[in-house]
Amino acid sequence: MSEQKTADILKIDPYMAIPQADENGITYHSPFEEPFRLGGSAFQDQVGHQFRRIPAEPFVSGGVEYLAWDTAGFQLQFKSTSKRVMIKAELREGTLMHHMPQTGSSSFDLYVGGPGNWRLVQAARYQLHATEFTAELFNREEPGLREYLINFPLYNAVKSVFIGLESDAEIYAPTPWSHDKPVVVYGTSITQGGCASHPGGAWTNLLSRWHNCEFYNMGFSGNGRGEPAAAEILASIPNPRCFILDYE
């Protein structure tokens, strides 16, 4: 049997290459600007312009404190006439998990279409282990007003993120939630999103799209243990539609 040779996959399949992001004619926007809607963040009024799932107090555990910065369940929604959507992000770390792709643990994905008609476009592709990247999520020549949804990384912290749209594009608020009360989900790794291939595959994000309802993902991988401090945090969320508890 002849010895197998190694080869550069990019020479075999050029579609494997990461395309160079073209930022010409693009203006970047903060997700905290109006009319963008940042969903899935129960305590945004307490954490300011940071991305964190729970407040600093009460302290639950070291594991929860670390995982609280992971942005599982965060969603950014808006409508726009922009035919291109870019993302520019800085992450906490570039470490890869042995059982979960970078596109799920540390990337953003984009859906288009609006409630009842969401369809996945793609997850942002960037160099392995990178902590800063710019990527194009959408590029279509057809004009028109579209509704967009961007899901945040499931197993990484986002230090900063900006959404790039065509400079002359109009931006509008997304379709209102069908229910004004959020669903609160508490659990461990399956709740947080392990091991989805892209963020929109986490089951809380799936249900959020299907029901056009805000979900708060309180999944803490290996650390959803039902501590009294965790219960206190969940109980402080005003007017939840229901609680889903799937902890150890």
C-alpha positions in Angstrom: 0.0 0.0 0.0 1.5 3.3 -1.0 2.2 6.0 1.6 -0.4 8.7 1.8 0.7 12.3 1.1 -0.4 15.4 2.8 -1.9 18.3 0.7 -3.1 21.8 1.2 -7.0 21.5 1.2 -7.2 25.1 -0.1 -5.5 24.0 -3.3 -7.9 21.1 -3.6 -11.1 23.0 -2.7 -10.8 26.8 -3.1 -14.1 27.3 -1.4 -12.5 26.3 1.9 -10.5 29.6 1.8 -11.6 32.5 4.1 -12.7 35.4 1.9 -11.1 38.8 2.5 -13.6 41.2 4.0 -14.2 44.2 1.7 -15.1 47.1 4.0 -15.5 49.7 1.2 -18.7 51.6 1.6 -19.4 50.1 5.0 -20.3 52.0 8.2 -20.1 50.3 11.5 -22.7 50.5 14.3 -22.8 49.6 18.0 -25.4 47.0 19.0 -26.4 49.4 21.8 -27.5 52.0 19.3 -31.2 52.5 18.3 -33.0 51.0 16.5 -31.0 47.8 17.0 -32.6 45.4 19.6 -30.2 43.4 21.8 -32.2 40.4 23.0 -31.3 37.6 25.5 -29.7 40.0 28.0 -31.6 40.0 31.3 -29.4 42.4 33.2 -28.2 44.9 30.5 -29.2 47.8 32.7 -26.8 46.6 35.4 -23.8 45.7 33.2 -23.9 48.7 30.9 -22.1 48.4 27.5 -20.7 45.0 28.4 -21.9 41.6 27.3 -22.6 39.6 30.5 -25.5 37.2 31.3 -25.8 37.9 35.1 -24.8 40.7 37.5 -21.6 40.5 39.6 -23.6 40.0 42.8 -24.6 37.8 44.3 -21.6 35.6 43.7 -22.5 32.0 42.7 -19.2 30.2 42.0 -15.9 30.6 40.2 -17.2 28.6 37.3 -20.4 30.6 36.9 -18.4 33.8 37.2 -16.2 32.8 34.3 -19.1 31.5 32.1 -21.3 34.5 32.8 -19.2 36.4 30.2 -20.1 33.8 27.5 -22.8 35.3 25.3 -25.0 32.3 24.8 -28.5 33.4 23.9 -27.6 37.0 22.9 -29.3 38.1 19.7 -29.2 41.3 17.7 -32.2 42.1 15.5 -33.0 44.9 13.1 -34.4 45.7 9.7 -32.3 47.4 7.0 -32.1 48.1 3.3 -28.4 47.2 3.4 -27.5 44.5 0.8 -24.4 43.7 2.9 -23.9 42.9 6.5 -20.4 42.8 8.1 -19.3 42.0 11.6 -16.1 43.3 13.4 -15.5 41.6 16.8 -13.0 41.2 19.6 -13.3 38.0 21.7 -11.9 37.0 25.1 -9.9 34.1 23.9 -8.9 32.0 20.8 -8.8 28.6 22.5 -10.6 25.9 20.6 -12.7 23.1 22.2 -11.9 19.6 21.2 -15.5 18.6 20.6 -17.1 21.8 19.3 -16.3 23.9 16.1 -15.1 27.4 16.3 -18.2 28.5 14.4 -20.4 27.4 17.3 -18.3 28.3 20.3 -16.8 31.6 19.2 -18.5 32.9 16.1 -21.6 34.8 15.1 -24.2 33.6 12.7 -26.8 35.5 10.7 -30.5 34.7 9.8 -32.6 36.6 7.4 -36.4 36.7 6.8 -38.2 37.7 9.9 -40.5 35.8 12.4 -42.0 32.7 10.8 -39.6 32.9 7.9 -36.1 32.9 9.4 -33.4 31.1 7.3 -29.8 30.7 8.1 -27.3 32.5 5.9 -23.9 31.5 7.5 -21.7 31.8 10.5 -18.7 34.1 10.4 -15.5 32.4 9.3 -12.2 33.6 10.5 -8.7 32.3 11.2 -8.4 29.6 13.8 -7.5 30.9 17.3 -8.0 34.5 16.3 -9.4 36.9 18.9 -10.1 39.8 16.5 -11.7 39.4 13.1 -13.8 41.1 10.5 -16.1 39.0 8.4 -18.9 39.4 5.8 -22.2 37.7 6.8 -24.4 38.7 4.0 -24.0 40.0 0.4 -26.9 40.1 -2.0 -27.4 42.3 -5.0 -31.2 42.3 -4.8 -32.5 45.6 -3.2 -35.2 45.8 -0.6 -35.9 45.9 3.2 -34.8 42.8 5.0 -35.0 41.7 8.6 -31.8 40.4 10.1 -31.0 38.4 13.3 -27.4 37.8 14.5 -26.7 35.2 17.2 -23.7 35.7 19.5 -21.0 33.1 20.4 -22.1 30.3 22.8 -18.8 29.6 24.5 -16.7 32.8 24.3 -16.9 36.3 25.7 -17.4 39.3 23.4 -15.2 42.2 24.3 -16.6 44.3 21.5 -18.7 43.9 18.4 -19.8 46.3 15.6 -22.3 45.7 12.8 -21.2 46.9 9.4 -23.9 48.0 6.9 -23.8 50.0 3.7 -23.2 53.6 4.5 -26.4 54.8 2.7 -28.6 52.0 4.1 -31.7 52.7 6.1 -32.1 51.0 9.5 -35.3 50.2 11.3 -36.5 48.4 14.5 -37.2 44.7 14.2 -40.6 43.1 14.4 -41.9 43.3 18.0 -41.8 40.2 20.1 -45.1 38.2 20.0 -45.0 38.0 23.8 -43.8 40.8 26.0 -42.7 38.4 28.8 -39.3 36.5 28.5 -38.7 32.8 29.0 -35.9 32.1 31.5 -33.9 28.9 31.0 -31.5 27.6 33.6 -29.3 24.6 33.1 -25.8 23.3 32.2 -23.9 22.7 28.9 -26.9 21.5 26.8 -28.7 24.7 27.7 -25.6 26.9 27.1 -25.4 25.4 23.5 -22.9 22.6 23.6 -22.1 21.4 21.0 -24.0 23.3 18.3 -22.2 23.9 15.0 -23.3 27.5 15.0 -25.0 29.8 17.7 -28.5 29.7 16.2 -28.5 25.9 16.7 -28.6 26.3 20.5 -32.1 25.2 21.6 -33.0 28.4 23.3 -32.2 30.3 20.1 -34.3 27.8 18.1 -37.3 28.3 20.4 -36.8 32.1 20.4 -37.1 32.1 16.5 -40.0 29.7 16.4 -42.1 31.6 18.9 -40.7 35.1 18.3 -40.2 35.4 22.0 -37.2 36.6 24.1 -35.3 33.8 25.9 -32.7 34.3 28.6 -30.1 31.6 28.4 -28.8 30.9 31.9 -26.9 27.7 30.9 -23.6 27.4 32.7 -21.6 24.4 31.4 -20.9 21.9 34.2 -22.0 24.6 36.7 -25.7 24.6 36.7 -26.0 23.2 40.2 -29.0 25.0 41.6 -27.2 27.1 44.2 -29.3 29.5 46.3 -27.4 32.4 44.8 -28.3 31.3 41.3 -31.9 31.0 42.4 -31.8 34.5 43.8 -30.5 35.8 40.5 -33.2 34.1 38.5 -35.9 35.3 40.9 -34.8 38.9 40.4 -35.8 38.8 36.7 -39.1 40.7 36.5 -42.3 39.2 34.9 -41.0 36.0 33.3 -43.4 34.1 31.1 -42.1 30.9 32.6 -39.0 29.2 34.0 -37.4 26.1 32.4 -35.1 24.4 34.8 -32.8 21.7 33.6 -29.9 21.7 36.1 -27.9 19.0 37.9 
